[in-house]
Amino acid sequence: MPRKSLDLPPIEYLSILDPEGNVDTKLEPKIPPDDLKRLYRTFLLSRRFDERMLRLQRQGRIGTFGPTRGHEAAVLGSVYALRPTDWVVPYYREWPAYMWRGWPLDNLVLYYAGFAEGMRVPDGNRDLPLCIPIASQLPHAVGVAYAARYKGEGSVTLAYLGDGATSHGDCQEAMNFAGVFQVPLIFLILNNQWAISVPRSRQTRAKTLAQKATAYGFPGIQVDGNDVLAVCVATQEAVERARQGGGPTLIETVTYRLSMHTTADDPTKYRSEEEVKTWEAKEPLIRFRRYVEAKGVVDERTHAELEAEVDAEIRGAIERAEARMKPNLLEVFEHVYAERPPELEAQREALVHHLAEIGETPPS
Ligand SMILES: Cc1ncc(C[n+]2csc(CCOP(=O)(O)OP(=O)(O)O)c2C)c(N)n1
């Protein structure tokens, strides 16, 4: 009757590109120059889009917006490892993954201006819409992965969640069933240290979020989430394993939300300037720029060209989206119930009647 340590897998930490732009060449993935350039362009596009959307919100032209500044390396490094036939299940900050997968920017502007049509998934894209209820996307992700395997698609599913989401029941249920059924699914946690004003230390007493995978019987790894290369390598390994029937993986990306949680939040109320400064020094875009410059993929001139290109793309998207914004009051009754309850139907009819009385016809 011994008392002994159990043989449990150790948790690895992976980092390849440090904040100064130094690369561990033994671990460096072979990303073709064209892909590096496209990744850098998407990085720049999402950063500039983020800045522009904050300004649009302040001008009252869109509603609440959740910035992604600081998360881009974790999102783009991971989505890069997928094929277009794989599935993406985001929460609400991973729209850089949509950009990578070819969504029109107009959709995103429309969505944040309150038009549900903005979340209409482009035909042929295997992405789920953004999901606001925390962790509720995860049981769906398990279902998607299970169904894809059942149909023999050979695809994998990449699901995103925040550190805050890990303390929700939906997350535990999803991870448990993903492990039990060995579905081809990757849980990618964006551990940005905060869930609005609640710090990571109040979500779990566990040393890492990656180790939670051990409890569900699949591999977990912690990676530097501001390092595109490390996230890419960890995801490529997980994708490969999932495709070969090896089941799920949990990847914890350690990163930081450099901006506010959403435009309805004031982070100066709960976090220190020193903390933000420490993370600014590990900023992922600057780090990636150093890398692509050292590789000779981007220089001053191409950088300026890319800046001009993404600026024009964003301007065009906003113009097109604003031209499509035709408010329809009756829409508040849509997309909630499959069959509208009688009291809501009565309210809708009253509104139709009222609009007719004041001579307003809602756009069809
Ligand atoms: C079920 C549910 N409960 C509460 C909320 C309110 N809420 C919105 S964001 C958020 C914090 C989420 O933090 P995290 O999962 O770490 O993601 P992050 O926003 O930091 O990327 C909460 C509690 C919600 N959207 N859904």
The ligand as a Gaussian input file, in Angstrom:
#p B3LYP/6-31G(d) Opt

LIG

1 1
 C      -23.142000      33.936000     -19.250000
 C      -22.565000      35.312000     -19.103000
 N      -22.346000      35.805000     -17.876000
 C      -21.825000      37.052000     -17.723000
 C      -21.534000      37.815000     -18.824000
 C      -20.967000      39.220000     -18.664000
 N      -19.583000      39.234000     -19.135000
 C      -19.269000      39.764000     -20.329000
 S      -17.645000      39.664000     -20.642000
 C      -17.306000      38.939000     -19.174000
 C      -15.885000      38.573000     -18.796000
 C      -15.279000      37.549000     -19.696000
 O      -13.913000      37.417000     -19.430000
 P      -12.997000      36.418000     -20.227000
 O      -13.697000      35.112000     -20.436000
 O      -11.693000      36.356000     -19.523000
 O      -12.839000      37.083000     -21.663000
 P      -12.174000      38.491000     -22.061000
 O      -13.326000      39.449000     -22.249000
 O      -11.250000      38.887000     -20.965000
 O      -11.449000      38.308000     -23.346000
 C      -18.480000      38.778000     -18.444000
 C      -18.552000      38.159000     -17.101000
 C      -21.810000      37.268000     -20.103000
 N      -21.530000      37.921000     -21.222000
 N      -22.317000      36.002000     -20.209000

